[in-house]
Amino acid sequence: MSVHDVRNLAKGPLWLMLAASLLIGGCSDGKDEQGQQGAQQKTAKKAQVETVQPGDLTLDREYPAKIRSDLSADIVARVNGVLEKQLYSPGETVEKGQTLFVIEPAQYQAAVDQAKADVESARATLENERSDYRRYERLYKQNSVSQQQRDAALSSYRTAQASLAQAKAALDDAQIDLGYTTVKATTNGKVALNDVNVGNYVTSGTTLTEVTPLNPLEVRFSIPQDEAFSLRRQQARDNSEPIKAQLAFPYADESDSTDVSLVGKVDFLGSRVDEGTSTVQARAVFDNPDQMFLPGLFVRVKLMNVKHFNALAVPQSAVTEGLKGPQLYILDEKNVIQSRFVTLGEQARSRMIIKKGLKAGDRVVVSSIGSVSPGDKIDPQAFDGDPSDTPTDPSGKNGATTTQPESNTSVSGKDTSSGASEHKNSQ
């Protein structure tokens, strides 16, 4: 019906006007319905989607720590006397056994000489008593002396033997004291400033200086009990790599491009949990060839190849904050977004581990999060994220898969395996 016809009807009776309006309304409703259907077909938005599967992830964990030198040693006086010499320069590197100080040796040399004389005297007495005993033994066999006389000679001989042994022990003790007058380094390392000046009288037990080895160094730190349990699981696995540790120099100049860091390994993980802190003590050992790191320095130790096994994880870009907490956008069978609240775990580089709320086979929207919302229909695209951060199964293959786009068909996100259930983090 043309507009001219409608105008002619408008000049007619009332019932004709009503009929014309109904005809016009019917034509308009048909066009609107077609327009809405066309609009709905155009609302499918392109977004990258990832199908989640459990796999192993690599984590980087950091802990506060303090550098120690387990072989650091105090150099103490072992004898009394005047400190006569200092034979090193503070700050130099010394070797084990190198002489550092000399403490008045004259009186101890005199004691050694006296002890030597006592030994000689005791040896002469022993020879005399041995001769007497042999003579009495021979006379006793001839019945020329009594048994009592023979036994007295034997007792004197044995007493002389003991006296000689006692004199030798005194000589050894005197020689040890004389040796202590030369104070030597007990380990390799850097020697500190002297605590006592030359010319002072020192007593046994006085600390003179300290020698600190700077290579290697150790770092002790505490690990939360659940993370320590995970490390034990990793170490117990066959063919597992040693857990590496890294230290970054906290006072490095940002303008200097030189890498000032140390790489070592964790060589100790405690066997008990501290009841007060719920932590387990650990230790890492580092080679320190340039001696930049010093004992007593507070640092952060980074464990570099820690594994989280059988985890469900999504790119961080997929996680949004809803009214009830973190949430993900999940596609249903019709490629329509459904919002789902989840419980987050640890961050694994560019991914976030999901502890609750996600199961294997779920399809998660990982891009264009700000331009889509629940109820939107999605045209799934393959995820182009960094494959190095993708979870891997025990064979080393990718555990998470990307959803490939399909034309005119919906990508089913339903998990058809008989054992599909909500994943529970076992770590």
C-alpha positions as CSV (number, residue, x, y, z in Angstrom):
1,M,0.0,0.0,0.0
2,S,1.4,3.3,-1.1
3,V,1.4,6.5,1.0
4,H,-1.0,8.1,-1.5
5,D,-3.5,5.2,-0.9
6,V,-3.2,5.7,2.9
7,R,-3.9,9.4,2.5
8,N,-7.1,8.6,0.5
9,L,-8.2,6.2,3.2
10,A,-7.7,9.0,5.8
11,K,-10.4,11.0,4.1
12,G,-12.8,8.1,4.3
13,P,-14.8,6.7,7.2
14,L,-13.3,6.0,10.6
15,W,-13.3,2.2,10.2
16,L,-11.2,2.6,7.0
17,M,-8.7,4.6,8.9
18,L,-8.4,2.0,11.6
19,A,-7.9,-0.7,9.1
20,A,-5.1,1.3,7.4
21,S,-3.3,1.8,10.7
22,L,-3.4,-1.9,11.4
23,L,-1.9,-2.7,8.0
24,I,0.9,-0.1,8.5
25,G,1.6,-1.5,12.0
26,G,1.8,-5.1,10.6
27,C,4.3,-4.0,8.0
28,S,6.4,-2.1,10.6
29,D,6.5,-5.1,13.1
30,G,7.8,-7.4,10.3
31,K,10.6,-5.0,9.5
32,D,11.6,-4.6,13.2
33,E,11.7,-8.3,13.8
34,Q,13.9,-8.8,10.8
35,G,16.1,-5.9,12.0
36,Q,16.5,-7.4,15.5
37,Q,17.4,-10.8,14.1
38,G,20.0,-9.2,11.9
39,A,21.4,-7.3,14.9
40,Q,21.6,-10.5,17.0
41,Q,23.5,-12.2,14.2
42,K,26.0,-9.3,14.2
43,T,26.6,-9.2,18.0
44,A,29.0,-12.2,18.1
45,K,32.3,-10.5,19.2
46,K,35.7,-11.9,18.5
47,A,37.8,-12.8,21.6
48,Q,40.7,-15.1,22.2
49,V,39.7,-18.2,24.1
50,E,41.7,-20.9,25.9
51,T,40.6,-24.4,26.8
52,V,42.0,-25.2,30.2
53,Q,43.8,-28.4,31.0
54,P,45.8,-29.4,34.1
55,G,49.6,-29.2,33.8
56,D,52.9,-28.4,35.5
57,L,53.9,-24.8,35.9
58,T,57.3,-23.1,36.7
59,L,57.2,-20.6,39.6
60,D,59.7,-18.0,40.8
61,R,59.6,-17.6,44.6
62,E,61.5,-15.1,46.7
63,Y,62.3,-15.1,50.4
64,P,64.1,-12.6,52.7
65,A,67.5,-14.0,53.8
66,K,70.8,-13.2,55.4
67,I,74.2,-14.1,53.9
68,R,76.4,-16.1,56.2
69,S,79.9,-17.5,56.0
70,D,79.7,-20.9,57.8
71,L,83.5,-21.2,58.0
72,S,84.1,-17.7,59.5
73,A,86.5,-18.1,62.5
74,D,87.5,-15.9,65.5
75,I,91.3,-15.8,66.0
76,V,91.9,-16.1,69.8
77,A,95.0,-16.2,72.0
78,R,95.6,-19.6,73.5
79,V,98.4,-18.5,75.9
80,N,99.1,-15.6,78.2
81,G,101.8,-13.0,77.3
82,V,102.7,-9.8,75.6
83,L,101.5,-9.4,72.0
84,E,104.9,-8.9,70.2
85,K,104.1,-9.0,66.5
86,Q,101.3,-8.6,64.0
87,L,102.3,-10.2,60.7
88,Y,99.3,-9.2,58.4
89,S,97.6,-6.2,57.0
90,P,93.9,-5.8,57.7
91,G,91.7,-6.7,54.8
92,E,94.2,-9.0,53.0
93,T,93.4,-12.6,52.1
94,V,95.2,-15.1,54.2
95,E,95.7,-18.8,53.9
96,K,95.0,-21.5,56.5
97,G,98.1,-21.9,58.7
98,Q,99.5,-18.5,57.9
99,T,101.0,-16.8,61.0
100,L,99.1,-13.7,62.1
101,F,100.5,-12.8,65.5
102,V,103.4,-13.7,67.8
103,I,102.9,-13.8,71.6
104,E,106.0,-13.5,73.8
105,P,107.6,-16.9,73.2
106,A,110.6,-16.7,75.5
107,Q,108.9,-18.0,78.7
108,Y,107.3,-20.9,76.8
109,Q,110.6,-21.8,75.2
110,A,112.2,-21.9,78.7
111,A,109.4,-24.2,79.8
112,V,110.1,-26.5,76.9
113,D,113.8,-26.6,77.8
114,Q,113.0,-27.4,81.4
115,A,110.6,-30.2,80.3
116,K,113.3,-31.7,78.1
117,A,115.7,-31.7,81.1
118,D,113.1,-33.4,83.2
119,V,112.7,-36.1,80.5
120,E,116.4,-36.8,80.5
121,S,116.5,-37.0,84.3
122,A,113.5,-39.4,84.3
123,R,115.1,-41.5,81.6
124,A,118.4,-41.8,83.6
125,T,116.5,-42.8,86.7
126,L,114.6,-45.4,84.7
127,E,117.8,-47.0,83.4
128,N,119.2,-47.2,86.9
129,E,116.0,-48.8,88.3
130,R,115.9,-51.3,85.3
131,S,119.5,-52.4,86.1
132,D,118.6,-52.9,89.8
133,Y,115.5,-54.9,89.1
134,R,117.4,-57.2,86.7
135,R,120.1,-57.8,89.3
136,Y,117.5,-58.6,92.1
137,E,115.7,-60.9,89.7
138,R,118.9,-62.9,89.1
139,L,119.7,-63.0,92.8
140,Y,116.2,-64.1,93.6
141,K,116.5,-67.1,91.3
142,Q,119.8,-68.0,93.2
143,N,117.9,-67.7,96.5
144,S,120.3,-64.9,97.5
145,V,117.6,-62.3,98.2
146,S,114.1,-62.5,99.4
147,Q,111.0,-62.2,97.3
148,Q,110.2,-59.0,99.1
149,Q,113.5,-57.4,98.0
150,R,112.8,-58.5,94.4
151,D,109.3,-57.1,94.5
152,A,110.6,-53.7,95.9
153,A,113.1,-53.5,93.0
154,L,110.3,-54.2,90.5
155,S,108.1,-51.5,92.1
156,S,110.9,-48.9,91.8
157,Y,111.4,-49.9,88.2
158,R,107.8,-49.4,87.3
159,T,107.7,-46.1,89.2
160,A,110.6,-44.9,87.1
161,Q,108.8,-45.9,83.9
162,A,105.8,-43.8,85.0
163,S,108.0,-40.8,85.9
164,L,109.5,-40.9,82.4
165,A,106.0,-41.0,80.8
166,Q,104.9,-38.1,83.0
167,A,108.0,-36.0,82.0
168,K,107.3,-36.7,78.3
169,A,103.7,-35.5,78.7
170,A,104.9,-32.3,80.4
171,L,107.3,-31.8,77.5
172,D,104.5,-32.2,75.0
173,D,102.3,-29.7,76.9
174,A,105.1,-27.2,77.0
175,Q,105.7,-27.6,73.2
176,I,102.0,-27.1,72.5
177,D,102.0,-23.8,74.5
178,L,105.2,-22.7,72.7
179,G,103.4,-23.4,69.4
180,Y,100.4,-21.3,70.5
181,T,102.7,-18.3,70.8
182,T,102.5,-18.1,67.0
183,V,98.8,-17.4,66.3
184,K,97.8,-18.8,62.9
185,A,94.8,-18.5,60.6
186,T,92.4,-21.4,61.0
187,T,90.8,-21.0,57.6
188,N,91.2,-19.2,54.3
189,G,89.6,-15.8,53.9
190,K,89.7,-12.1,54.5
191,V,91.3,-11.1,57.8
192,A,89.6,-8.3,59.8
193,L,91.1,-5.4,61.8
194,N,93.1,-6.4,64.9
195,D,91.1,-6.2,68.2
196,V,94.3,-5.9,70.3
197,N,97.3,-3.7,69.6
198,V,100.9,-4.9,69.6
199,G,102.5,-4.4,73.0
200,N,99.4,-5.3,75.0
201,Y,99.3,-8.2,77.4
202,V,96.7,-10.8,76.4
203,T,95.3,-13.8,78.2
204,S,94.1,-17.1,76.9
205,G,90.7,-16.7,75.2
206,T,91.3,-13.1,74.1
207,T,89.9,-12.4,70.6
208,L,92.6,-10.9,68.4
209,T,90.9,-10.7,65.0
210,E,88.5,-12.6,62.7
211,V,89.0,-14.5,59.4
212,T,86.0,-14.7,57.1
213,P,85.9,-16.8,53.9
214,L,84.0,-15.0,51.1
215,N,83.9,-17.8,48.7
216,P,81.7,-19.8,48.9
217,L,78.9,-18.2,50.9
218,E,75.7,-19.6,52.3
219,V,72.2,-18.1,52.7
220,R,69.7,-19.3,55.2
221,F,66.0,-18.5,54.9
222,S,62.6,-19.8,56.0
223,I,60.0,-21.3,53.7
224,P,56.2,-21.5,54.5
225,Q,55.4,-25.1,55.4
226,D,53.1,-25.7,52.4
227,E,55.7,-24.4,49.9
228,A,58.4,-26.5,51.7
229,F,56.1,-29.6,51.2
230,S,55.9,-28.8,47.5
231,L,59.7,-28.5,47.2
232,R,60.0,-31.9,48.9
233,R,57.6,-33.4,46.4
234,Q,59.7,-31.9,43.6
235,Q,63.0,-33.2,45.0
236,A,61.4,-36.7,45.5
237,R,60.5,-37.0,41.8
238,D,62.8,-39.0,39.6
239,N,65.1,-37.0,37.3
240,S,64.1,-33.8,39.0
241,E,66.4,-30.8,38.4
242,P,68.3,-29.4,41.4
243,I,66.5,-26.3,42.7
244,K,68.5,-23.3,41.7
245,A,68.7,-20.1,43.7
246,Q,69.7,-16.6,42.7
247,L,70.9,-13.5,44.6
248,A,70.8,-10.0,43.1
249,F,73.2,-7.5,44.6
250,P,71.0,-5.0,46.5
251,Y,73.3,-2.1,46.0
252,A,74.1,-2.4,42.3
253,D,74.2,0.8,40.3
254,E,71.2,0.9,38.0
255,S,73.3,2.7,35.4
256,D,75.8,-0.2,35.3
257,S,74.7,-2.9,32.8
258,T,77.0,-5.5,34.5
259,D,75.0,-8.4,35.9
260,V,75.8,-8.4,39.6
261,S,74.2,-11.6,40.8
262,L,75.0,-15.0,42.1
263,V,73.5,-18.4,41.1
264,G,73.7,-21.3,43.4
265,K,71.6,-24.3,44.6
266,V,69.5,-25.3,47.5
267,D,71.5,-27.9,49.4
268,F,69.4,-28.2,52.6
269,L,65.7,-28.3,53.4
270,G,64.8,-28.7,57.0
271,S,63.0,-31.8,58.4
272,R,60.9,-30.1,61.0
273,V,58.4,-27.2,61.0
274,D,58.9,-24.3,63.4
275,E,55.8,-24.3,65.6
276,G,56.0,-20.5,66.2
277,T,56.3,-19.5,62.5
278,S,55.0,-22.5,60.6
279,T,58.1,-22.4,58.4
280,V,60.9,-24.7,57.4
281,Q,64.5,-23.7,57.4
282,A,66.4,-23.9,54.1
283,R,69.9,-23.1,52.9
284,A,71.4,-22.2,49.5
285,V,75.2,-22.1,48.7
286,F,76.7,-19.7,46.2
287,D,80.1,-19.2,44.7
288,N,81.3,-15.7,45.2
289,P,84.4,-15.3,43.0
290,D,84.3,-11.5,42.8
291,Q,83.7,-11.2,46.6
292,M,81.0,-8.6,46.1
293,F,78.6,-10.2,48.5
294,L,79.5,-10.1,52.2
295,P,78.4,-12.1,55.2
296,G,75.7,-10.3,57.2
297,L,74.1,-8.7,54.1
298,F,70.3,-8.9,54.0
299,V,69.1,-10.0,50.6
300,R,66.2,-11.7,48.8
301,V,66.9,-15.2,47.6
302,K,65.0,-16.3,44.5
303,L,64.2,-19.9,43.8
304,M,64.1,-20.1,40.0
305,N,62.8,-23.5,38.8
306,V,60.2,-24.4,41.4
307,K,57.4,-26.6,40.0
308,H,53.7,-26.6,40.7
309,F,52.3,-29.9,39.6
310,N,48.9,-30.7,38.0
311,A,47.7,-27.1,38.2
312,L,44.9,-25.3,36.5
313,A,46.0,-21.8,35.4
314,V,44.8,-19.0,33.1
315,P,46.6,-15.9,31.8
316,Q,46.4,-13.0,34.2
317,S,44.5,-11.0,31.6
318,A,41.6,-13.4,32.0
319,V,41.0,-12.6,35.7
320,T,38.7,-9.7,36.5
321,E,37.4,-8.4,39.8
322,G,33.7,-8.9,40.4
323,L,31.4,-7.8,43.2
324,K,32.1,-11.1,45.1
325,G,35.8,-11.3,44.2
326,P,37.9,-12.6,41.3
327,Q,36.0,-14.0,38.4
328,L,36.5,-15.5,34.9
329,Y,34.4,-15.4,31.8
330,I,33.5,-18.9,30.7
331,L,31.9,-19.9,27.4
332,D,29.0,-22.2,27.4
333,E,28.0,-24.7,24.7
334,K,26.5,-21.8,22.6
335,N,29.6,-19.6,22.9
336,V,27.8,-17.3,25.3
337,I,29.8,-15.8,28.2
338,Q,28.9,-16.9,31.7
339,S,30.6,-15.3,34.7
340,R,32.1,-17.6,37.3
341,F,33.8,-16.6,40.6
342,V,37.0,-18.4,41.4
343,T,39.6,-18.7,44.2
344,L,43.1,-17.6,43.1
345,G,46.4,-19.4,44.0
346,E,49.9,-18.4,43.3
347,Q,51.1,-16.3,40.3
348,A,53.2,-18.4,37.9
349,R,54.9,-15.8,35.7
350,S,52.3,-14.6,33.3
351,R,49.6,-17.0,34.6
352,M,47.4,-17.2,37.6
353,I,46.8,-20.6,39.3
354,I,43.1,-21.2,40.0
355,K,42.5,-23.2,43.2
356,K,38.7,-23.4,43.1
357,G,36.0,-22.7,40.6
358,L,37.6,-24.0,37.4
359,K,37.7,-27.5,35.9
360,A,39.5,-29.2,33.0
361,G,37.8,-28.5,29.7
362,D,36.4,-25.1,30.6
363,R,36.8,-22.5,27.9
364,V,38.0,-19.2,29.3
365,V,37.9,-15.8,27.5
366,V,41.5,-14.4,27.8
367,S,41.3,-11.2,25.7
368,S,39.0,-8.2,25.1
369,I,37.8,-8.6,28.7
370,G,36.9,-4.9,28.9
371,S,34.7,-5.0,25.8
372,V,32.6,-8.1,26.6
373,S,30.3,-8.9,29.4
374,P,28.2,-11.9,30.6
375,G,25.5,-12.8,28.1
376,D,27.5,-11.7,25.1
377,K,28.0,-14.2,22.2
378,I,31.6,-14.8,21.3
379,D,33.3,-15.8,18.1
380,P,36.3,-17.8,19.6
381,Q,39.8,-17.0,18.4
382,A,43.0,-18.9,19.1
383,F,45.0,-17.6,22.1
384,D,48.3,-16.0,21.0
385,G,50.0,-15.7,24.4
386,D,53.6,-16.7,25.3
387,P,53.8,-20.5,24.9
388,S,56.8,-20.7,27.3
389,D,54.4,-20.0,30.3
390,T,51.9,-22.6,29.2
391,P,51.4,-25.4,31.7
392,T,53.1,-28.7,30.6
393,D,52.2,-32.2,31.3
394,P,54.8,-34.6,32.7
395,S,55.9,-35.5,29.2
396,G,56.8,-31.8,28.6
397,K,53.9,-31.1,26.2
398,N,51.5,-28.2,26.6
399,G,48.7,-28.9,29.1
400,A,46.5,-25.9,28.1
401,T,45.1,-25.7,24.6
402,T,43.9,-22.8,22.6
403,T,40.5,-22.8,21.0
404,Q,40.7,-22.6,17.2
405,P,38.0,-20.6,15.4
406,E,35.3,-22.5,13.6
407,S,32.9,-21.2,10.9
408,N,29.1,-21.4,11.4
409,T,29.5,-23.9,14.3
410,S,29.8,-23.5,18.0
411,V,32.8,-24.8,19.8
412,S,31.7,-27.1,22.6
413,G,33.2,-26.4,26.0
414,K,31.5,-29.4,27.7
415,D,33.9,-31.9,29.3
416,T,32.8,-35.4,28.0
417,S,35.4,-37.4,29.9
418,S,33.9,-39.8,32.5
419,G,36.3,-38.5,35.2
420,A,35.6,-34.8,34.7
421,S,35.1,-33.0,37.9
422,E,36.1,-29.7,39.5
423,H,39.8,-29.6,39.8
424,K,41.2,-29.5,43.3
425,N,44.7,-28.3,43.8
426,S,46.7,-31.1,45.3
427,Q,49.6,-28.9,46.1
